[in-house]
Amino acid sequence: MTQYRKKPVVIEAMQFTDETKDQCYNFVRCNTQADFEDGKPVLRIQTSEGIMTAKIGDYIIKEPFATPDRQFYPCKPGIFEATYEKVEIKQPQAQELTTRFYDDRLTIESK
C-alpha cells in the first residue's frame, strides 16, 4: 500500500462573530443570505452540497480551488482549529515598496 500526505494549502478565512458579521457577509458576497435563527445572526451559503448555515463562532473559508458552485463554506471552530494554523505574512516596509515601485519603472533616485 502507498501512503500519501495532504499538501499544505494556505486559505483565507474569517471567524463569524457578532463583531465581524458584516465583514463576513461582505467577504462571501455572492451566494449568501443573511438571516436569523433563534434570534441570532446566521449566514446561509449556497454550495454544491446545498445551503450550509454558518452560525456565530463558525469560520467562513474561501475555497482555495474554487468552482462556480463552491466558493465559500462554513466550518465549525473545533474542526477549523484542529485543521488549520495561522500563517504570519510579513508585510513589506514602506522603503521596500518604494524601492520596488522605482525598480519596476527602471527609475533610479539617490537618497
N, C-alpha and C positions, 0 to 999 in steps of 0.2 A: 504494500500500500504506500502511496506517495502522500506526503504531508505538505500542507500549504499554509502560509502566513498571510493574513489580510494586510494589504498595503496601507500604510498610513495616509490618510486623506485629511486635509485641512478644510474645515467647514466654516460657514458663517451661521451664527445662531444668536437668538435673544431670548432671555427669560421673560415670560408673560407674567407681569405683576400689576398690581393696582397702579404703581407709579409709571410703568412702561407700556401700559395697554395701548395708548395712542401710537407710540413708536412702533410697537409690534404690528399694529394694523397697517401702518404706512410701510413697514418692512415687507409685509406679504403683498399688499396692494391688490393683486388680482386673485380671482377665485376664492375670495374670502367674504365672510359676513360677520359683522359684529352683532352680538346678541347677549341675552342674559339668561342664566339658568339658575334657578333657586335664588334669584336676586343678585347673583354675582356675574361679572362680565365674562364672556367666553368668546372665542373666535372659532367659527366654523370654516374649515379649509377644505376645498374640493381637491381630492387626489384621485389617482387611478383606482384606489381601493374604495372610493366613495367619500362621503363627507366625514372628516375627522374633526373632533372638537378639542380645542386647546383650552384648558382651564387655568385659573390662577396658579402659578408655580411651575407650570409646564414650560418647556423650551420650544421655540419655533426654529426649526432647522431649514436652511436653504439647501436644497438638494445639490450636491456638488456635480452630479451628472444629470442635470435636469432634462425632463422631457416635457412636451406641452401639457400633459395631464398630471405631472408630478414635479412641482417646483418647490413647494414648501410642505412640511409636515410637522405635527406636534410630537413631542417626546416627553415622557414622564421624567421628573427630576432624578430619581434613583437610577434609571437606565442611562440617562444622559451623563450623570456624574461617574458612573462605572465605565462608560464607553469613551468619553472624551476628556481631554485635559486642555487647559487654556494655553494658547500659543502666544508668546510675547513677541510682538513685531517691533523691531527697532524703527523708530520714526527718524527720518533724516533731519539733521540740524539745518538751520537756515543757510549757513555758509555752504553746506553740501548742495543744497538746492540751487543756490546762486551759481555755484561752480558748474553744476550740471546744465543749468539753463544756458550759460555762456558757452560751455563746451559744445553743446548741441548746435549752436549757431556759429561756431568757429570764431567767436569774438574773444579777444584776449584783453583783459584790463589789468593794469598794475594797481596794487593796493598799497 
